[in-house]
Amino acid sequence: MILEIITPEASLFKGEVSSVSLPGLDGVFQVLNHHASIISSLRKGELRFESSTPVEATSFLEVSGSTVCVQIKGGVAELNNQKLIVLAE
């Protein structure tokens, strides 16, 4: 699936991923390939994903092997047609 992480300041990431863990309002949940469409509010916490291609660490992205972590303050996630868009603070 394609993951796109957008903040008011910049687009942090766009690329192919195999799984994404998100800090939902009712707890952490995971989205995998071919997951049903979903819209969810997000709370402060860690967004973690497994990238299919190498990702370079930045001031926003913490990389350990194929796992990438992003700290967010909240936001909204929408998954539709194998594309997950995260609008994050």
C-alpha positions as CSV (number, residue, x, y, z in Angstrom):
1,M,0.0,0.0,0.0
2,I,1.0,3.6,-0.4
3,L,1.6,5.7,2.7
4,E,1.6,9.5,2.6
5,I,2.3,11.5,5.8
6,I,1.5,15.2,5.5
7,T,2.0,18.0,8.1
8,P,1.1,21.7,7.9
9,E,4.8,22.3,7.4
10,A,5.8,19.6,4.8
11,S,5.2,16.3,3.3
12,L,7.2,13.9,5.5
13,F,6.9,10.7,3.6
14,K,5.4,9.1,0.5
15,G,6.1,5.5,-0.5
16,E,5.3,1.8,-0.5
17,V,4.9,0.2,2.9
18,S,3.7,-3.2,4.1
19,S,2.2,-2.2,7.5
20,V,1.5,0.9,9.5
21,S,0.7,1.2,13.3
22,L,-1.2,4.3,14.3
23,P,-2.1,5.9,17.6
24,G,-5.9,6.0,17.4
25,L,-8.1,7.6,20.0
26,D,-9.0,4.2,21.5
27,G,-5.5,2.8,21.3
28,V,-2.9,1.7,18.8
29,F,-4.2,-0.1,15.7
30,Q,-2.5,-1.6,12.6
31,V,-3.2,-1.3,8.9
32,L,-2.0,-4.0,6.5
33,N,-2.2,-4.5,2.8
34,H,-5.7,-5.0,1.5
35,H,-7.2,-3.6,4.7
36,A,-10.8,-2.3,4.4
37,S,-11.3,1.4,4.0
38,I,-11.1,3.4,7.2
39,I,-11.1,6.9,8.6
40,S,-9.8,7.5,12.1
41,S,-8.8,10.4,14.4
42,L,-5.3,10.1,15.8
43,R,-3.9,11.1,19.2
44,K,-0.4,12.0,20.3
45,G,2.0,9.1,19.9
46,E,4.2,7.1,17.6
47,L,3.3,6.3,14.0
48,R,5.4,3.3,12.9
49,F,5.6,1.7,9.5
50,E,7.6,-1.0,7.6
51,S,9.0,0.4,4.4
52,S,9.4,-1.7,1.3
53,T,12.3,0.5,0.2
54,P,15.2,2.1,2.1
55,V,14.3,5.4,3.9
56,E,16.8,7.9,5.1
57,A,16.5,9.3,8.6
58,T,15.6,13.0,9.0
59,S,14.7,15.3,11.9
60,F,11.2,13.8,11.7
61,L,11.8,10.2,10.6
62,E,13.6,7.8,13.0
63,V,14.9,4.8,11.0
64,S,15.9,1.3,12.3
65,G,16.4,-1.2,9.5
66,S,13.1,-1.3,7.6
67,T,11.1,0.2,10.5
68,V,10.4,3.9,10.5
69,C,9.0,5.9,13.4
70,V,7.4,9.4,13.4
71,Q,6.2,11.2,16.5
72,I,2.9,13.0,16.0
73,K,0.7,15.2,18.1
74,G,-2.6,14.1,16.6
75,G,-4.3,14.1,13.3
76,V,-6.5,12.1,10.9
77,A,-5.9,8.9,8.8
78,E,-7.8,7.8,5.8
79,L,-7.3,4.5,4.0
80,N,-9.0,4.0,0.6
81,N,-8.0,1.9,-2.4
82,Q,-4.6,0.8,-0.9
83,K,-3.6,4.4,-0.2
84,L,-3.2,5.6,3.4
85,I,-3.1,9.4,3.9
86,V,-2.1,10.7,7.3
87,L,-2.7,14.4,8.1
88,A,-0.6,14.9,11.2
89,E,0.5,17.6,13.5
